[in-house]
Every structure is written in structure tokens, then in C-alpha cells.
Amino acid sequence: MSELTTPRGRAAEPTGRAERYDAERYDAKRYDAEDPLAAVRGRFVLDDSTVYLDGNSLGALPAHVPARLDDVVRREWGELRIRSWDESGWWTAPERVGGRIAPLVGAAPGQVVVSDSTSVNVFKAVVAAVRMAGEGRDEILVDATTFPTDGYIAASAARLTGCALRPVAPADVPAALGGRTAAVLLNHVDYRTGRLHDLPALTAAAHAAGAYTVWDLCHSAGALPVGLDEHGVDLAVGCTYKFLNGGPGSPAFLYVRQDLQDRFDSPLPGWNSHAEPFGMATAYTPADGAPRGRVGTPDILSLLALEASLDVWDEEGVSVGAVRAKSLALTDFFLRCVAAYVPGGRVESLTPAAHAERGSQVALRCEDAGEVMKRLIARGVVGDFRAPDVLRFGFTPLYVSFADVERAARVLAEVLQEP
């Protein structure tokens, strides 16, 4: 994908503002013309008057999903009704859709189930990890920079299991691990800064200490290679409404490594995860394999909307590798345009420059970030604001163009120069 590698500079850099704009617009057109994923943009419902850079909060709508949902509602629910649990495959949808997600996170079949929310799955995974660790391990390490809910869940899991909770920066995890550590809950990509943490090295460090890992993939699934099986990750969770474009509130996924599934002791056993769910036994016997991660009745409408949205990944040329290559090219180009357009000292990038440490977003520190984002949105550039001073821009390679990137940087510069 070298054709998407954007140059860092030119032999003769343009000096005037108009000249800089023209140069970057020219490059944006050239990159879009060479982009092997360019045609996929047409599979999404987008407004040409808007640059949508908030796919790391809510992905855009794939254009074919409404028709699929209409069929689910009118025919499967409206006509077949209860028969759809069998005839339309509703009952097996959590594992079936999990099987669609599995290759996107580097997992073999039979290890991913789609069920519940990210928060619920984090709780299941952390408690199960502590239970697998066994006696003598009474400490949970949690990413000190984590999304708040993960911290809340980890604290609750610690209270439930009698563990001590230690917030630790990801880079400090190897030194913090010890013989008491049962589980380590980490984010693959920092939701504020877009920093990509070293999943292989941190997983290996936890295993060397005898601890289990739980990775939150909310900001990496569908945006970059994860390699769950390759790197021996124990447990992982992730949402599906960001880079997987499953829709608002679409159910999350849970990964349990194959060799751990018979030891996965969920703190939320439900009839859906019972070995004989329709036996209605009073005693709980967990199902084998991925279904053990289920709890209650699946949210079928959201689940089947997600399943339809994943069809985009079946397009020719669409792969996690291709998406990652374009993601890096887009973020490189955005950072280059920001450097060329925005007055010096007005913003500071919090996102690492090194590709190996960057997710698929760019976070810019700006002293009046909340007001700046409101103005950007009013001008048709949609990102988001994170308190107290972060402008956050997400780049979903399946539908974001280089022209979008150039326009976003140009409007940002104009807004920052307004009185």
C-alpha cells in the first residue's frame, strides 16, 4: 500500500496561505484517485456537505442496512414472529455474527460471541479472569488512563472478588506485575489521545507473571490489526458501533481464547448461556464454547443490523490490512495539513507521530476546544470534544476521503483565526 504513503514535505514548500491550500488540495485529489478503498465510500449514507470525523464514536450508516432491517421487522418479526428464532436464525445470531467479527480481530472461529454491552462484557471478563487465576492472586491492574466505565467496572469486580485494584499507566504495567496479580485490564487504543498500546509485549509480560489479560478493543476493532490468537490474548471485549458501523447501541463482542473456554466462569450466568437453555433446569450448567459468554435474550434488531453492516467487509479489496494502511495515510495527511494551515502554537497534537503507537484518530489539545468544536460542527466538520481541552478526530478509512481530511484541516485553521 505504498501508494498511500503521504510525503512529509516537498522540495520547495509553498509559502502563502492560498498556495498552501492549493498544494494540499492537489495532493488530496491525487491520493483519492490512487486509493484502492475509494469506491467503498459509496456503500455508506453520507452528506457531501459534511466531513464526518466522529466514526470513533458512532460509525456511519451502511446504505443497505435499512432494507435489511425493514425485512427483519416486517417479515421476520411481523409475519414469522416466534418462528424466526429457528427459521430466520435468530437464536444462533450471537455466534454467527461473532464469527464475522473474529477475522477482523485476528481470532479463529468459535471464540467470539456478540452479546450485551461493552461494560457488561468487561465485567464478565475481569471477574472470570480473577476466578481463573485462583487463590493467592488478589490484585487487578487497570489502565490508569482508561475510559471511565472500564475503571468503574474494574472497581466493582475488585469488590466482588475481594481483590485490590491498582490503576497503572500501560507503560508501567510490566514493572507493576507481581505474584499477586490476577488480571490486567487494558485499552488497546487510548480513547483521548489515540495512542496505540503494545498489545503483544504487555500480554507477554502479564503471562510471564502468571496473570490473565483483558483487552478493551473499542477503538481498534475494525481500524487496525489486533492479532488476538497470534499474541495469546486471554480475553477481549469491544463495541461494534464505532469502526464496525453497527449502529447506535449495537451489541458488543466478547472473545474467550479457545483453551480457556471450559474454565470461563461468568459472574452473570443466564438461560442463554445454559447447556440446555430450554430445559429450564434450576441448576446452572454452562454451555460449551463461545455461547458460554451469553447471558439473556439477544437484542435481535440491533444484532441483525450489525450483521448487515459487516457485509461491507466482504467487498473486494477490503481487509484490515488495507484499512490500516489508509488509516495511517489519512492521519499522516491530516497532521501535515494541520501543520501547514494552523497558526503555530494554537494546537498541540497528543497523538503519537510513530505509526506503531498510533490508532485511527488524531487528538489535538486546544485551550478553547469545546467552543472550537461547536464552530467546526456548525461549519460542517464533525469531530468531538473531550474535556477539558481535546479536539478529537476519528478517521474511518472505509468512508473518509483525503479531500475530507484536507477540508477539515482548512476549516480548523479558519475557525482558529476567527475573533
Buried (B, 14 or more C-beta within 10 A) or exposed (E): BEEBEBEEEEEEEBEEBEEBBEBBBEBBBEBBEEBBBBEBBEBBEBEEEBBBBBBBBBBBBBEBBEEBBEBBEEEBBEEBEEEBBEEBEBBEBBBBBBBBBBBBBBBEEBBBBBBBBBBBBBBBBBBBBBBBBEEEBBBBBBBEBBBEBBBBBBBBBBEEBEBEBBBBEBEEBBEBBEEBBBBBBBBBBBBBBBBBBBBEEBBBBBBEBBBBBBBBBBBBBBBBBBBBBEBBBBBBBBBBBBBBBBBEBBBBBBBBBBEBBEEBBBBBBBBBBBEEBEEEEEEEEBBEBBBBBBBEEBBBBBBBBBBBBBBBBEEEEBBBEBBBBBBBBBBBBBBBBBBBBBEEEBBEBBBBEEEEBBBBBBBBBBEEBBEBBEBBBEBBBBBBBBEEBBBBBBBBBBBBBBBBBBBBBBBBBBBBEEE
